[in-house]
């Protein structure tokens, strides 16, 4: 059989894979913090018709005669370039300017960590800070934090001149509406939150009706030696893979990590103009490979017609 038949088939398969990727990119053009993908091709094995020959005293060198056997998908790369920022003016929308990912977990104890650039967060009925999928947002809480009694303010640090670090415990973050505080006389009273804010370093500060501010926690961020190697697991989340490297944790605005912008969301980094251009090129390449197959079939038909 003609080699061109199989080369054409491999070309159609790889261009179909590329078209699938382009279609997915276009479908996610409005997805928050979506990172586009690109497909790279590689040639397959080449069949040697004759080996290369070195020069001799009587004859010069001769190059090898090789026939290619088609094409394959060499890589599907995730482009981790930063998307543009969109202002939402919503207090629990956050966009990362620079490197890093928010750390989330479906587990109430903060296990099974996932990573995301989608900073659209919410407060659930238990005052947990969660994303749209219900995964808890992780951050640093003060030493002595008691998850069995998280509303007891005695375990919190005062917001004045205080910074939480990776040395503090990482746990699901909460923004409680009420907290309990023990006064100097030993009596316990309940305080109501009046307002809260989150600054560029991810610190969550609550102002309560006793007139004091308390640092309730600080957003944690993760980063990787090879963020392109992270595995997409759906819902705008990524998981650690064998080639991403282990997560390095820190706080926003620290060395190696970006800053957090409140009231903004990061948009998809899909470039529609480039995607449509690649769609045209891929479509024509698919047609050309199909034409290779039909032309090879015509050649075989001529061969079959030699005997009539």
C-alpha positions in Angstrom: 0.0 0.0 0.0 1.1 3.6 -0.5 2.8 5.3 2.4 0.9 8.4 1.6 -2.4 6.8 2.6 -1.1 6.4 6.2 0.6 9.7 6.2 -2.7 11.3 5.2 -4.6 9.5 8.0 -2.1 10.6 10.6 -2.4 14.2 9.4 -6.2 14.1 9.6 -6.0 12.6 13.1 -3.6 15.2 14.4 -5.4 18.1 12.8 -8.6 16.9 14.3 -6.9 16.9 17.8 -5.8 20.5 17.1 -9.3 21.5 16.0 -10.7 19.9 19.2 -8.3 22.1 21.2 -9.1 25.2 19.3 -12.8 24.6 19.8 -12.3 24.2 23.5 -10.3 27.4 23.7 -13.1 29.3 21.9 -15.8 27.7 24.1 -13.9 29.0 27.2 -13.3 32.5 25.9 -15.5 33.8 28.7 -14.4 31.4 31.4 -12.8 33.2 34.4 -9.0 32.7 34.5 -9.1 30.0 31.8 -5.6 29.3 30.3 -5.6 28.5 26.6 -3.9 25.4 25.1 -1.9 25.0 21.9 -1.0 21.9 20.0 2.5 21.2 18.6 3.2 18.5 16.0 6.2 16.3 15.5 7.1 14.1 12.5 7.0 10.4 13.0 9.7 7.8 12.1 11.4 8.0 8.8 12.0 4.9 6.6 15.6 4.7 5.2 15.7 3.8 1.5 19.5 4.0 1.8 22.0 5.0 4.5 24.3 8.0 4.3 27.8 7.3 2.9 31.0 9.0 4.0 33.3 10.5 1.4 36.0 8.3 0.0 39.1 9.0 -2.1 37.1 8.1 -5.3 33.7 9.5 -4.4 32.1 12.2 -2.3 29.7 11.7 0.5 26.1 10.8 -0.1 23.1 11.7 2.1 20.6 9.2 3.4 17.4 8.7 1.4 14.5 8.9 3.9 10.7 8.8 3.5 8.6 10.2 6.3 5.7 8.1 7.8 3.4 10.8 8.9 2.8 13.2 11.8 1.9 12.9 15.5 0.9 15.2 18.4 4.1 16.2 20.1 2.6 18.3 22.9 -0.5 20.1 24.1 0.9 23.1 26.0 -1.1 25.2 28.5 -0.3 28.8 28.1 -0.1 30.3 31.6 0.1 33.9 30.5 -1.9 36.3 32.7 -5.4 37.3 31.4 -6.7 40.8 31.5 -8.5 42.1 34.6 -12.2 42.9 34.7 -13.6 45.1 37.4 -16.6 43.7 39.2 -16.7 45.9 42.3 -17.7 42.8 44.3 -16.0 42.5 47.7 -15.3 38.8 47.4 -13.9 38.8 43.8 -10.1 38.6 43.6 -7.6 38.6 40.8 -4.0 37.7 41.1 -1.6 40.1 39.4 1.6 38.1 38.9 2.5 34.5 39.8 0.7 32.1 42.0 -2.6 30.3 42.6 -5.3 30.4 45.2 -5.4 27.2 47.3 -8.7 25.5 47.8 -9.9 22.2 49.2 -13.1 20.2 49.2 -12.2 18.8 52.6 -13.1 20.7 55.8 -9.7 20.0 57.2 -7.9 21.5 54.2 -6.6 18.2 52.7 -6.7 17.2 49.0 -5.5 20.7 47.9 -6.4 22.1 44.5 -5.2 25.3 42.9 -7.0 28.0 40.9 -6.7 31.5 39.5 -10.5 31.9 39.7 -11.0 34.3 42.6 -14.8 34.5 42.7 -15.4 33.6 46.3 -18.5 33.4 48.5 -19.4 33.1 52.2 -21.5 30.0 52.9 -24.1 29.6 55.7 -21.3 28.6 58.2 -19.2 31.7 57.3 -16.7 29.6 55.3 -14.9 31.3 52.4 -15.7 29.1 49.4 -15.6 29.2 45.6 -18.5 28.5 43.2 -17.9 24.7 43.5 -18.1 24.8 47.3 -14.4 24.2 47.8 -13.0 25.9 50.9 -10.5 28.6 50.4 -7.3 28.0 52.4 -5.2 30.5 54.2 -3.0 31.2 57.2 -4.7 31.4 60.6 -3.0 32.4 63.8 -1.1 30.0 66.0 -3.5 28.5 68.5 -6.4 28.5 66.1 -9.1 26.0 67.3 -11.1 24.6 64.5 -13.7 23.3 67.0 -14.3 26.8 68.3 -13.4 29.1 65.4 -15.5 32.0 66.5 -13.6 32.6 69.7 -11.7 35.8 69.1 -9.1 35.2 71.8 -7.3 33.0 69.4 -7.0 35.8 66.8 -4.3 38.4 66.5 -4.9 42.1 66.7 -4.9 43.6 63.2 -2.5 46.3 64.1 1.1 45.7 63.0 0.6 42.0 62.5 1.4 39.8 59.5 0.6 36.1 59.2 3.3 33.9 57.6 3.7 30.4 56.3 4.9 29.5 59.8 1.3 29.9 60.9 -1.2 27.0 60.5 -3.0 26.7 57.1 -6.7 26.0 57.4 -10.0 26.9 55.7 -10.7 30.6 56.1 -13.8 32.0 57.7 -15.3 35.5 57.8 -17.7 35.1 60.9 -20.6 37.5 61.4 -20.2 37.2 65.2 -17.3 36.3 67.4 -16.9 35.6 71.1 -14.4 37.5 73.2 -13.4 37.2 76.9 -13.2 40.5 78.6 -10.8 41.6 81.3 -13.3 40.7 84.0 -13.4 37.1 82.7 -16.9 37.3 81.2 -17.5 36.3 77.6 -19.5 38.4 75.3 -20.5 38.2 71.6 -19.5 40.9 69.1 -21.1 41.5 65.8 -19.1 42.3 62.6 -19.6 45.7 61.2 -17.4 45.4 58.1 -14.4 43.5 56.7 -11.7 44.1 54.1 -9.0 42.2 52.3 -5.9 44.0 51.2 -3.3 43.3 48.5 -1.4 40.9 50.7 -4.6 38.9 51.3 -5.1 39.9 54.9 -8.7 39.6 56.1 -9.5 42.2 58.7 -12.8 42.5 60.5 -14.1 45.5 62.4 -16.6 44.6 65.2 -19.0 46.6 67.3 -16.5 46.9 70.2 -14.6 49.3 67.9 -11.6 47.0 67.5 -10.2 45.4 64.3 -9.1 41.8 64.3 -7.0 39.9 61.8 -9.1 36.9 60.9 -6.7 35.2 58.5 -4.7 35.7 55.4 -5.1 34.1 51.9 -2.5 31.5 51.0 -1.0 31.1 47.6 0.8 28.3 45.9 3.3 28.4 43.1 5.3 25.7 41.1 8.5 25.3 39.3 6.6 24.3 36.2 3.0 25.6 36.4 2.4 24.5 32.8 2.7 21.0 34.1 -0.3 21.2 36.3 -3.2 18.9 35.5 -6.6 20.5 34.7 -9.3 18.8 36.8 -12.3 20.9 35.8 -14.2 23.8 37.6 -11.2 26.1 36.9 -9.0 24.0 39.3 -5.6 22.4 38.8 -4.0 19.5 40.6 -0.3 18.7 41.2 1.1 16.3 38.5 4.3 14.4 38.2 5.9 17.2 36.2 4.6 20.3 37.9 6.8 20.0 41.0 5.7 20.3 44.6 3.7 23.3 45.6 5.6 26.2 47.3 3.3 28.1 49.6 3.4 31.8 50.7 1.3 34.9 51.0 0.2 37.4 48.3 2.8 40.2 47.7 5.6 38.1 49.1 8.7 37.2 47.1 7.7 34.9 44.1 4.0 35.6 44.5 1.7 38.1 42.9 -0.6 40.6 44.6 -4.3 40.3 45.1 -6.7 42.9 43.6 -10.1 43.0 45.3 -13.2 43.7 43.2 -11.6 42.2 40.1 -11.5 38.9 38.2 -8.9 37.6 35.8 -10.4 36.9 32.4 -9.6 34.1 29.9 -6.3 34.6 28.1 -7.8 33.2 24.8 -6.9 35.4 21.8 -9.9 35.0 19.5 -8.0 36.4 16.4 -5.3 33.8 16.8 -7.8 31.0 17.4 -9.8 31.9 14.2 -6.6 32.1 12.2 -5.4 28.7 13.5 -8.9 27.3 12.8 -8.6 28.3 9.1 -5.1 26.8 8.8 -6.1 23.6 10.6 -9.2 23.2 8.4 -7.1 23.6 5.2 -4.5 21.2 6.5 -7.2 18.7 7.2 -8.6 19.1 3.7 -5.1 18.7 2.2 -4.5 15.5 4.1 -7.9 14.2 3.0 -6.9 15.1 -0.6 -3.7 13.1 -0.1 -5.8 10.0 0.7 -8.2 10.4 -2.3 -5.3 11.0 -4.6 -3.5 7.9 -3.3 -6.7 6.0 -3.9 -6.9 7.2 -7.5 -3.3 6.0 -8.0 -4.2 2.5 -6.6 -7.3 2.5 -8.8 -5.1 3.1 -11.9 -2.9 0.2 -10.7 -5.9 -2.1 -10.4 -7.0 -1.0 -13.9 -3.8 -2.2 -15.5 -5.4 -5.7 -15.8 -8.7 -5.6 -17.6 
